[in-house]
Structures are given as structure tokens and as C-alpha cells.
Amino acid sequence: MKARTWMVCAAVVLLTVLPLWLVSAPSAFGGADARAQQAIADIAPGYVPWYAPVFEPASEEIASLLFALQAAIGAGFIGYWLGLSVARERAGRPRAADAASPSSREQRAD
């Protein structure tokens, strides 16, 4: 490979790994739920939630797995819809070669 290609690959690796290495606190990626709970506790210390979760995962890993599964299923639906929409649009539009040549009906009318 060329030297420029190696430099680009090294830059991509550094830009990916360096921020993760420089972050000292693992809680920086805690998510919005913990921050929201902390903000609510600061604003209204006596607040009691009015609902309870329907399903509580056994661990954080399972919760993360379910979240990733939900995101994958959603992305699958969006990808399917987008592909179907593009295919329908292409099927409904005549091709350039078909539009340039006379149709069989026009040939019979002559």
C-alpha cells in the first residue's frame, strides 16, 4: 500500500482509539437515564415515580442487548421500507431505452 493510505489508516485508528483512551471516568458513557434521575432528584427531592417498569432486565448487559436488538429491528424495517420505495419508483418509471424506442402500439398504428 502507499504511504498515504497507511497514514490515513493510522489517523482513523488514532481518532477512534485516542478519545476512548483519554476518557478517565467510565461513567462518562452512563446514558441519559442516570442524568435525568439525578436532575429530578436535585429539582424535587421528594419525587416518587408514578409508574413501574413492565419488565426489568436481570443485568445491564441484557438491557444493552435488548436496546441493540430493538435498534437493529428498527433499522431493518427502515431499510426494508427504503428499498421497497426505491424499487417501486424504479419499476414505475420507464427506462431511457424504452422511452426512446417506439412502443408496439405506435408501430401497429402506422
N, C-alpha and C positions, 0 to 999 in steps of 0.2 A: 504494500500500500504506500501511497505517497505520504510525505511528511505532513502535509496539510491535513490529510484525513486523520492521521494519528493525533494531531493537535486538536482537531475538532472533537474526536472521541474522548480525549483526556479532559477537555473543557466540559463536556457533557457530564462525565463521571464526577468531576470536581464540583460542578454546580448542583449535582444531585446529592452527593455524599457530604460535602462540606457543611451545609446548613444543619443537617441532622447531627453531625458530629459536634458542632458548636453549641447546640442547644443543651444546656446543662440539666434542666429540670424535665423529667419525663412527664410531669403533669401539664406541660405546655400544650399537649395534644389531648387534653381531657374532654373537650367537647363543650357544646353549648348547654347541655342539661345541668351540669355541675355549676356552671357560671350563673345560670338562671336561678337555681336553687339558692345560691349564695346571695344574689341580688335581692331575691324575695325575703330571705332571712334578714338582710340589712334594712330593707324598707319596712317590713311588717314582721317583727319577731314572733308574734303570737299566731301567725297564719297557719291554718290547718287545711290541707288539701281536701277538696270536696269529692274526690273520686279516688278509686284504687285501680291499679293496672289489672287488666283482664288476665294477662299471662306474664309471669315474672321468670325470665331465663335463670337457669341454675348458676351461670357464671358470666363474666364479662366477655369471655371468648365466644360463648354461644350467642350472646346478644350481638356481638360483632358479626358473627356468621350469618345470623338472621337478617341483619341490616344489609350485608353484602348480597345475600340471596335476593332480598327484596329489590335492591338496586339492579341486579342482573336481570331479573324478570321484567322490571320496568323498561330497561334498555332493550330487551328482546322485543317487547311489544312496540316500542317506538321504532326500532329498526325494521320490524315486520311491516308496520304501517307506512313508513317512509319508502321501503322497497316496493310495496304494493301500489302506492300512489305514483311512483315514478314509472312502474311497469304499465299501469293503466294509462298514464299520459302518453307514453311512447306508443302504446297499442292504438290509441285513438287518433294520433297524428299520422298523416300519410308520409311515407319516406320520400326523399328527394328524387330518387329514381322513378318511383311510382307516379309522382306528380308531373314529371317531365314527359313521360310517355302517355299517349292517348289510351283511354280505357277501352275495353272491348265493346262497350255500348256505343261509344263515339265511332268506332270503326264500322259497326254494323249500320249505323245511320247513314253513312256515306254510300 
